[in-house]
Amino acid sequence: MLAQLSKNATRRHVHERIRKKVQGTAERPRLNVYRSLNHIYVQLIDDLDGKTLIAASSAVGKRVNAKLAETSLRQKRLVKPLPKRPKPKASPK
């Protein structure tokens, strides 16, 4: 009976098979994509120098976007505070 490979072992096997055929250069880098259960990770790799040129992930984007939104809200408060509403006058009965 054949032993069943884990998902990670299968992924590594596919990665090795692709790496035999594809080599990234500075002009045309190799694209590496990894999908986890919750996020996607992407890299552009120059194999000749052995360097990652650019890396991005959806996990970092959420944290950065949340931080930018929070900073933006703070700046809006500092630049222009909300006007105070006048209290409603009691109507005579």
Backbone as XML, in Angstrom:
<?xml version="1.0"?>
<chain id="A" units="angstrom">
  <residue number="1" name="MET">
    <atom name="N" x="0.843" y="-1.178" z="0.000"/>
    <atom name="CA" x="0.000" y="0.000" z="0.000"/>
    <atom name="C" x="0.886" y="1.238" z="0.000"/>
  </residue>
  <residue number="2" name="LEU">
    <atom name="N" x="0.509" y="2.244" z="-0.803"/>
    <atom name="CA" x="1.283" y="3.474" z="-0.898"/>
    <atom name="C" x="0.970" y="4.394" z="0.273"/>
  </residue>
  <residue number="3" name="ALA">
    <atom name="N" x="2.024" y="5.017" z="0.771"/>
    <atom name="CA" x="1.833" y="5.989" z="1.851"/>
    <atom name="C" x="1.313" y="7.295" z="1.258"/>
  </residue>
  <residue number="4" name="GLN">
    <atom name="N" x="0.336" y="7.898" z="1.925"/>
    <atom name="CA" x="-0.241" y="9.137" z="1.427"/>
    <atom name="C" x="0.582" y="10.326" z="1.937"/>
  </residue>
  <residue number="5" name="LEU">
    <atom name="N" x="0.919" y="11.241" z="1.018"/>
    <atom name="CA" x="1.700" y="12.412" z="1.384"/>
    <atom name="C" x="0.808" y="13.466" z="2.012"/>
  </residue>
  <residue number="6" name="SER">
    <atom name="N" x="1.388" y="14.229" z="2.935"/>
    <atom name="CA" x="0.636" y="15.323" z="3.525"/>
    <atom name="C" x="0.503" y="16.459" z="2.510"/>
  </residue>
  <residue number="7" name="LYS">
    <atom name="N" x="-0.370" y="17.400" z="2.792"/>
    <atom name="CA" x="-0.566" y="18.520" z="1.868"/>
    <atom name="C" x="0.716" y="19.337" z="1.729"/>
  </residue>
  <residue number="8" name="ASN">
    <atom name="N" x="1.422" y="19.518" z="2.831"/>
    <atom name="CA" x="2.656" y="20.302" z="2.796"/>
    <atom name="C" x="3.734" y="19.581" z="1.978"/>
  </residue>
  <residue number="9" name="ALA">
    <atom name="N" x="3.831" y="18.261" z="2.118"/>
    <atom name="CA" x="4.813" y="17.492" z="1.346"/>
    <atom name="C" x="4.467" y="17.541" z="-0.141"/>
  </residue>
  <residue number="10" name="THR">
    <atom name="N" x="3.202" y="17.463" z="-0.472"/>
    <atom name="CA" x="2.768" y="17.562" z="-1.866"/>
    <atom name="C" x="3.110" y="18.935" z="-2.424"/>
  </residue>
  <residue number="11" name="ARG">
    <atom name="N" x="2.881" y="19.979" z="-1.635"/>
    <atom name="CA" x="3.183" y="21.338" z="-2.067"/>
    <atom name="C" x="4.675" y="21.498" z="-2.325"/>
  </residue>
  <residue number="12" name="ARG">
    <atom name="N" x="5.504" y="20.957" z="-1.436"/>
    <atom name="CA" x="6.965" y="21.026" z="-1.625"/>
    <atom name="C" x="7.398" y="20.286" z="-2.888"/>
  </residue>
  <residue number="13" name="HIS">
    <atom name="N" x="6.775" y="19.144" z="-3.152"/>
    <atom name="CA" x="7.100" y="18.362" z="-4.344"/>
    <atom name="C" x="6.770" y="19.161" z="-5.615"/>
  </residue>
  <residue number="14" name="VAL">
    <atom name="N" x="5.607" y="19.791" z="-5.641"/>
    <atom name="CA" x="5.209" y="20.614" z="-6.792"/>
    <atom name="C" x="6.178" y="21.777" z="-6.948"/>
  </residue>
  <residue number="15" name="HIS">
    <atom name="N" x="6.542" y="22.404" z="-5.843"/>
    <atom name="CA" x="7.481" y="23.534" z="-5.863"/>
    <atom name="C" x="8.830" y="23.116" z="-6.451"/>
  </residue>
  <residue number="16" name="GLU">
    <atom name="N" x="9.344" y="21.971" z="-6.044"/>
    <atom name="CA" x="10.628" y="21.477" z="-6.562"/>
    <atom name="C" x="10.547" y="21.178" z="-8.061"/>
  </residue>
  <residue number="17" name="ARG">
    <atom name="N" x="9.421" y="20.613" z="-8.508"/>
    <atom name="CA" x="9.247" y="20.286" z="-9.920"/>
    <atom name="C" x="9.236" y="21.562" z="-10.765"/>
  </residue>
  <residue number="18" name="ILE">
    <atom name="N" x="8.585" y="22.601" z="-10.272"/>
    <atom name="CA" x="8.542" y="23.875" z="-11.001"/>
    <atom name="C" x="9.914" y="24.524" z="-11.008"/>
  </residue>
  <residue number="19" name="ARG">
    <atom name="N" x="10.634" y="24.459" z="-9.885"/>
    <atom name="CA" x="11.947" y="25.106" z="-9.786"/>
    <atom name="C" x="12.974" y="24.499" z="-10.747"/>
  </residue>
  <residue number="20" name="LYS">
    <atom name="N" x="12.792" y="23.250" z="-11.155"/>
    <atom name="CA" x="13.688" y="22.645" z="-12.137"/>
    <atom name="C" x="13.576" y="23.342" z="-13.480"/>
  </residue>
  <residue number="21" name="LYS">
    <atom name="N" x="12.396" y="23.876" z="-13.793"/>
    <atom name="CA" x="12.135" y="24.463" z="-15.103"/>
    <atom name="C" x="12.225" y="25.984" z="-15.113"/>
  </residue>
  <residue number="22" name="VAL">
    <atom name="N" x="11.984" y="26.649" z="-13.989"/>
    <atom name="CA" x="11.864" y="28.105" z="-13.955"/>
    <atom name="C" x="13.002" y="28.710" z="-13.142"/>
  </residue>
  <residue number="23" name="GLN">
    <atom name="N" x="13.606" y="29.761" z="-13.702"/>
    <atom name="CA" x="14.649" y="30.485" z="-12.981"/>
    <atom name="C" x="14.391" y="31.977" z="-13.158"/>
  </residue>
  <residue number="24" name="GLY">
    <atom name="N" x="14.363" y="32.707" z="-12.049"/>
    <atom name="CA" x="14.082" y="34.129" z="-12.095"/>
    <atom name="C" x="15.342" y="34.949" z="-12.271"/>
  </residue>
  <residue number="25" name="THR">
    <atom name="N" x="15.237" y="36.037" z="-13.033"/>
    <atom name="CA" x="16.344" y="36.969" z="-13.210"/>
    <atom name="C" x="15.889" y="38.338" z="-12.722"/>
  </residue>
  <residue number="26" name="ALA">
    <atom name="N" x="16.805" y="39.314" z="-12.734"/>
    <atom name="CA" x="16.439" y="40.657" z="-12.300"/>
    <atom name="C" x="15.430" y="41.280" z="-13.267"/>
  </residue>
  <residue number="27" name="GLU">
    <atom name="N" x="15.569" y="40.990" z="-14.567"/>
    <atom name="CA" x="14.649" y="41.532" z="-15.559"/>
    <atom name="C" x="13.298" y="40.833" z="-15.537"/>
  </residue>
  <residue number="28" name="ARG">
    <atom name="N" x="13.326" y="39.525" z="-15.278"/>
    <atom name="CA" x="12.094" y="38.744" z="-15.246"/>
    <atom name="C" x="12.124" y="37.822" z="-14.017"/>
  </residue>
  <residue number="29" name="PRO">
    <atom name="N" x="11.705" y="38.342" z="-12.860"/>
    <atom name="CA" x="11.792" y="37.553" z="-11.630"/>
    <atom name="C" x="10.750" y="36.430" z="-11.578"/>
  </residue>
  <residue number="30" name="ARG">
    <atom name="N" x="11.048" y="35.464" z="-10.741"/>
    <atom name="CA" x="10.143" y="34.336" z="-10.524"/>
    <atom name="C" x="9.088" y="34.750" z="-9.513"/>
  </residue>
  <residue number="31" name="LEU">
    <atom name="N" x="7.850" y="34.375" z="-9.756"/>
    <atom name="CA" x="6.743" y="34.680" z="-8.855"/>
    <atom name="C" x="6.463" y="33.465" z="-7.990"/>
  </residue>
  <residue number="32" name="ASN">
    <atom name="N" x="6.517" y="33.643" z="-6.680"/>
    <atom name="CA" x="6.231" y="32.572" z="-5.734"/>
    <atom name="C" x="4.979" y="32.945" z="-4.963"/>
  </residue>
  <residue number="33" name="VAL">
    <atom name="N" x="3.987" y="32.054" z="-4.962"/>
    <atom name="CA" x="2.716" y="32.309" z="-4.280"/>
    <atom name="C" x="2.473" y="31.188" z="-3.285"/>
  </residue>
  <residue number="34" name="TYR">
    <atom name="N" x="2.114" y="31.575" z="-2.043"/>
    <atom name="CA" x="1.750" y="30.590" z="-1.024"/>
    <atom name="C" x="0.401" y="30.979" z="-0.447"/>
  </residue>
  <residue number="35" name="ARG">
    <atom name="N" x="-0.543" y="30.048" z="-0.512"/>
    <atom name="CA" x="-1.867" y="30.297" z="0.054"/>
    <atom name="C" x="-2.002" y="29.513" z="1.346"/>
  </residue>
  <residue number="36" name="SER">
    <atom name="N" x="-2.215" y="30.216" z="2.431"/>
    <atom name="CA" x="-2.527" y="29.537" z="3.678"/>
    <atom name="C" x="-4.042" y="29.520" z="3.820"/>
  </residue>
  <residue number="37" name="LEU">
    <atom name="N" x="-4.517" y="29.054" z="4.938"/>
    <atom name="CA" x="-5.961" y="28.976" z="5.147"/>
    <atom name="C" x="-6.592" y="30.364" z="5.156"/>
  </residue>
  <residue number="38" name="ASN">
    <atom name="N" x="-5.864" y="31.350" z="5.720"/>
    <atom name="CA" x="-6.440" y="32.683" z="5.884"/>
    <atom name="C" x="-5.830" y="33.757" z="4.997"/>
  </residue>
  <residue number="39" name="HIS">
    <atom name="N" x="-4.614" y="33.571" z="4.512"/>
    <atom name="CA" x="-3.918" y="34.638" z="3.817"/>
    <atom name="C" x="-3.202" y="34.126" z="2.573"/>
  </residue>
  <residue number="40" name="ILE">
    <atom name="N" x="-2.744" y="35.088" z="1.759"/>
    <atom name="CA" x="-1.953" y="34.789" z="0.569"/>
    <atom name="C" x="-0.629" y="35.534" z="0.703"/>
  </residue>
  <residue number="41" name="TYR">
    <atom name="N" x="0.471" y="34.836" z="0.411"/>
    <atom name="CA" x="1.803" y="35.430" z="0.478"/>
    <atom name="C" x="2.425" y="35.350" z="-0.917"/>
  </residue>
  <residue number="42" name="VAL">
    <atom name="N" x="3.010" y="36.465" z="-1.388"/>
    <atom name="CA" x="3.559" y="36.539" z="-2.739"/>
    <atom name="C" x="4.965" y="37.113" z="-2.674"/>
  </residue>
  <residue number="43" name="GLN">
    <atom name="N" x="5.872" y="36.554" z="-3.492"/>
    <atom name="CA" x="7.243" y="37.060" z="-3.575"/>
    <atom name="C" x="7.675" y="37.101" z="-5.038"/>
  </residue>
  <residue number="44" name="LEU">
    <atom name="N" x="8.464" y="38.125" z="-5.387"/>
    <atom name="CA" x="9.167" y="38.157" z="-6.664"/>
    <atom name="C" x="10.633" y="37.904" z="-6.348"/>
  </residue>
  <residue number="45" name="ILE">
    <atom name="N" x="11.217" y="36.855" z="-6.962"/>
    <atom name="CA" x="12.536" y="36.379" z="-6.572"/>
    <atom name="C" x="13.501" y="36.421" z="-7.751"/>
  </residue>
  <residue number="46" name="ASP">
    <atom name="N" x="14.709" y="36.943" z="-7.502"/>
    <atom name="CA" x="15.805" y="36.915" z="-8.464"/>
    <atom name="C" x="16.711" y="35.757" z="-8.058"/>
  </residue>
  <residue number="47" name="ASP">
    <atom name="N" x="16.680" y="34.659" z="-8.801"/>
    <atom name="CA" x="17.444" y="33.463" z="-8.448"/>
    <atom name="C" x="18.934" y="33.626" z="-8.726"/>
  </residue>
  <residue number="48" name="LEU">
    <atom name="N" x="19.312" y="34.482" z="-9.664"/>
    <atom name="CA" x="20.733" y="34.662" z="-9.968"/>
    <atom name="C" x="21.476" y="35.282" z="-8.778"/>
  </residue>
  <residue number="49" name="ASP">
    <atom name="N" x="20.850" y="36.287" z="-8.138"/>
    <atom name="CA" x="21.451" y="36.910" z="-6.949"/>
    <atom name="C" x="20.992" y="36.246" z="-5.658"/>
  </residue>
  <residue number="50" name="GLY">
    <atom name="N" x="19.959" y="35.425" z="-5.736"/>
    <atom name="CA" x="19.434" y="34.771" z="-4.545"/>
    <atom name="C" x="18.732" y="35.749" z="-3.618"/>
  </residue>
  <residue number="51" name="LYS">
    <atom name="N" x="18.009" y="36.727" z="-4.182"/>
    <atom name="CA" x="17.362" y="37.762" z="-3.380"/>
    <atom name="C" x="15.875" y="37.834" z="-3.690"/>
  </residue>
  <residue number="52" name="THR">
    <atom name="N" x="15.121" y="38.170" z="-2.658"/>
    <atom name="CA" x="13.713" y="38.468" z="-2.841"/>
    <atom name="C" x="13.594" y="39.947" z="-3.161"/>
  </residue>
  <residue number="53" name="LEU">
    <atom name="N" x="13.030" y="40.270" z="-4.320"/>
    <atom name="CA" x="12.925" y="41.662" z="-4.744"/>
    <atom name="C" x="11.771" y="42.373" z="-4.037"/>
  </residue>
  <residue number="54" name="ILE">
    <atom name="N" x="10.609" y="41.739" z="-4.044"/>
    <atom name="CA" x="9.416" y="42.317" z="-3.422"/>
    <atom name="C" x="8.634" y="41.186" z="-2.765"/>
  </residue>
  <residue number="55" name="ALA">
    <atom name="N" x="8.076" y="41.481" z="-1.600"/>
    <atom name="CA" x="7.213" y="40.517" z="-0.927"/>
    <atom name="C" x="5.970" y="41.242" z="-0.435"/>
  </residue>
  <residue number="56" name="ALA">
    <atom name="N" x="4.834" y="40.559" z="-0.512"/>
    <atom name="CA" x="3.580" y="41.131" z="-0.035"/>
    <atom name="C" x="2.713" y="40.013" z="0.501"/>
  </residue>
  <residue number="57" name="SER">
    <atom name="N" x="1.827" y="40.370" z="1.410"/>
    <atom name="CA" x="0.883" y="39.383" z="1.907"/>
    <atom name="C" x="-0.397" y="40.070" z="2.324"/>
  </residue>
  <residue number="58" name="SER">
    <atom name="N" x="-1.466" y="39.320" z="2.310"/>
    <atom name="CA" x="-2.748" y="39.874" z="2.726"/>
    <atom name="C" x="-2.764" y="40.109" z="4.235"/>
  </residue>
  <residue number="59" name="ALA">
    <atom name="N" x="-1.971" y="39.389" z="4.992"/>
    <atom name="CA" x="-1.919" y="39.578" z="6.443"/>
    <atom name="C" x="-1.327" y="40.931" z="6.785"/>
  </residue>
  <residue number="60" name="VAL">
    <atom name="N" x="-0.264" y="41.308" z="6.100"/>
    <atom name="CA" x="0.373" y="42.602" z="6.345"/>
    <atom name="C" x="-0.546" y="43.721" z="5.894"/>
  </residue>
  <residue number="61" name="GLY">
    <atom name="N" x="-1.235" y="43.525" z="4.784"/>
    <atom name="CA" x="-2.113" y="44.560" z="4.263"/>
    <atom name="C" x="-3.201" y="44.956" z="5.232"/>
  </residue>
  <residue number="62" name="LYS">
    <atom name="N" x="-3.792" y="44.001" z="5.916"/>
    <atom name="CA" x="-4.854" y="44.310" z="6.867"/>
    <atom name="C" x="-4.317" y="45.118" z="8.032"/>
  </residue>
  <residue number="63" name="ARG">
    <atom name="N" x="-3.137" y="44.729" z="8.519"/>
    <atom name="CA" x="-2.561" y="45.478" z="9.640"/>
    <atom name="C" x="-2.187" y="46.885" z="9.210"/>
  </residue>
  <residue number="64" name="VAL">
    <atom name="N" x="-1.584" y="47.016" z="8.041"/>
    <atom name="CA" x="-1.172" y="48.331" z="7.547"/>
    <atom name="C" x="-2.390" y="49.195" z="7.281"/>
  </residue>
  <residue number="65" name="ASN">
    <atom name="N" x="-3.417" y="48.639" z="6.638"/>
    <atom name="CA" x="-4.621" y="49.403" z="6.347"/>
    <atom name="C" x="-5.324" y="49.845" z="7.626"/>
  </residue>
  <residue number="66" name="ALA">
    <atom name="N" x="-5.347" y="48.980" z="8.617"/>
    <atom name="CA" x="-5.973" y="49.340" z="9.886"/>
    <atom name="C" x="-5.192" y="50.471" z="10.556"/>
  </residue>
  <residue number="67" name="LYS">
    <atom name="N" x="-3.871" y="50.387" z="10.509"/>
    <atom name="CA" x="-3.039" y="51.418" z="11.117"/>
    <atom name="C" x="-3.197" y="52.751" z="10.374"/>
  </residue>
  <residue number="68" name="LEU">
    <atom name="N" x="-3.244" y="52.706" z="9.032"/>
    <atom name="CA" x="-3.433" y="53.927" z="8.252"/>
    <atom name="C" x="-4.791" y="54.554" z="8.539"/>
  </residue>
  <residue number="69" name="ALA">
    <atom name="N" x="-5.818" y="53.733" z="8.638"/>
    <atom name="CA" x="-7.151" y="54.254" z="8.928"/>
    <atom name="C" x="-7.181" y="54.911" z="10.304"/>
  </residue>
  <residue number="70" name="GLU">
    <atom name="N" x="-6.536" y="54.274" z="11.267"/>
    <atom name="CA" x="-6.487" y="54.830" z="12.624"/>
    <atom name="C" x="-5.725" y="56.153" z="12.636"/>
  </residue>
  <residue number="71" name="THR">
    <atom name="N" x="-4.604" y="56.213" z="11.937"/>
    <atom name="CA" x="-3.819" y="57.444" z="11.854"/>
    <atom name="C" x="-4.619" y="58.527" z="11.146"/>
  </residue>
  <residue number="72" name="SER">
    <atom name="N" x="-5.314" y="58.154" z="10.096"/>
    <atom name="CA" x="-6.120" y="59.111" z="9.350"/>
    <atom name="C" x="-7.211" y="59.708" z="10.233"/>
  </residue>
  <residue number="73" name="LEU">
    <atom name="N" x="-7.859" y="58.868" z="11.030"/>
    <atom name="CA" x="-8.890" y="59.372" z="11.929"/>
    <atom name="C" x="-8.305" y="60.325" z="12.956"/>
  </residue>
  <residue number="74" name="ARG">
    <atom name="N" x="-7.140" y="60.000" z="13.479"/>
    <atom name="CA" x="-6.495" y="60.887" z="14.448"/>
    <atom name="C" x="-6.161" y="62.225" z="13.814"/>
  </residue>
  <residue number="75" name="GLN">
    <atom name="N" x="-5.635" y="62.206" z="12.591"/>
    <atom name="CA" x="-5.265" y="63.447" z="11.920"/>
    <atom name="C" x="-6.495" y="64.305" z="11.651"/>
  </residue>
  <residue number="76" name="LYS">
    <atom name="N" x="-7.598" y="63.698" z="11.279"/>
    <atom name="CA" x="-8.821" y="64.461" z="11.021"/>
    <atom name="C" x="-9.297" y="65.143" z="12.302"/>
  </residue>
  <residue number="77" name="ARG">
    <atom name="N" x="-9.168" y="64.450" z="13.416"/>
    <atom name="CA" x="-9.575" y="65.043" z="14.694"/>
    <atom name="C" x="-8.671" y="66.213" z="15.051"/>
  </residue>
  <residue number="78" name="LEU">
    <atom name="N" x="-7.373" y="66.084" z="14.781"/>
    <atom name="CA" x="-6.444" y="67.156" z="15.117"/>
    <atom name="C" x="-6.642" y="68.363" z="14.208"/>
  </residue>
  <residue number="79" name="VAL">
    <atom name="N" x="-6.928" y="68.118" z="12.938"/>
    <atom name="CA" x="-7.050" y="69.216" z="11.990"/>
    <atom name="C" x="-8.359" y="69.968" z="12.191"/>
  </residue>
  <residue number="80" name="LYS">
    <atom name="N" x="-9.445" y="69.263" z="12.299"/>
    <atom name="CA" x="-10.740" y="69.926" z="12.390"/>
    <atom name="C" x="-11.616" y="69.202" z="13.407"/>
  </residue>
  <residue number="81" name="PRO">
    <atom name="N" x="-11.729" y="69.743" z="14.623"/>
    <atom name="CA" x="-12.592" y="69.080" z="15.603"/>
    <atom name="C" x="-14.064" y="69.239" z="15.224"/>
  </residue>
  <residue number="82" name="LEU">
    <atom name="N" x="-14.858" y="68.314" z="15.637"/>
    <atom name="CA" x="-16.280" y="68.376" z="15.333"/>
    <atom name="C" x="-16.925" y="69.539" z="16.078"/>
  </residue>
  <residue number="83" name="PRO">
    <atom name="N" x="-17.830" y="70.280" z="15.433"/>
    <atom name="CA" x="-18.490" y="71.387" z="16.125"/>
    <atom name="C" x="-19.453" y="70.849" z="17.183"/>
  </residue>
  <residue number="84" name="LYS">
    <atom name="N" x="-19.559" y="71.589" z="18.267"/>
    <atom name="CA" x="-20.488" y="71.181" z="19.328"/>
    <atom name="C" x="-21.898" y="71.604" z="18.951"/>
  </residue>
  <residue number="85" name="ARG">
    <atom name="N" x="-22.829" y="70.742" z="19.216"/>
    <atom name="CA" x="-24.226" y="71.048" z="18.914"/>
    <atom name="C" x="-24.803" y="71.879" z="20.057"/>
  </residue>
  <residue number="86" name="PRO">
    <atom name="N" x="-25.568" y="72.884" z="19.727"/>
    <atom name="CA" x="-26.214" y="73.652" z="20.807"/>
    <atom name="C" x="-27.278" y="72.809" z="21.483"/>
  </residue>
  <residue number="87" name="LYS">
    <atom name="N" x="-27.447" y="73.042" z="22.777"/>
    <atom name="CA" x="-28.463" y="72.289" z="23.523"/>
    <atom name="C" x="-29.827" y="72.786" z="23.093"/>
  </residue>
  <residue number="88" name="PRO">
    <atom name="N" x="-30.773" y="71.870" z="22.923"/>
    <atom name="CA" x="-32.127" y="72.308" z="22.559"/>
    <atom name="C" x="-32.770" y="73.069" z="23.705"/>
  </residue>
  <residue number="89" name="LYS">
    <atom name="N" x="-33.457" y="74.163" z="23.353"/>
    <atom name="CA" x="-34.124" y="74.963" z="24.372"/>
    <atom name="C" x="-35.423" y="74.288" z="24.772"/>
  </residue>
  <residue number="90" name="ALA">
    <atom name="N" x="-35.733" y="74.395" z="26.027"/>
    <atom name="CA" x="-36.986" y="73.827" z="26.517"/>
    <atom name="C" x="-38.133" y="74.663" z="26.025"/>
  </residue>
  <residue number="91" name="SER">
    <atom name="N" x="-39.109" y="74.046" z="25.433"/>
    <atom name="CA" x="-40.256" y="74.791" z="24.916"/>
    <atom name="C" x="-41.257" y="75.027" z="26.051"/>
  </residue>
  <residue number="92" name="PRO">
    <atom name="N" x="-41.822" y="76.249" z="26.143"/>
    <atom name="CA" x="-42.816" y="76.516" z="27.185"/>
    <atom name="C" x="-44.122" y="75.799" z="26.868"/>
  </residue>
  <residue number="93" name="LYS">
    <atom name="N" x="-44.756" y="75.285" z="27.908"/>
    <atom name="CA" x="-46.023" y="74.567" z="27.709"/>
    <atom name="C" x="-47.158" y="75.352" z="28.249"/>
  </residue>
</chain>
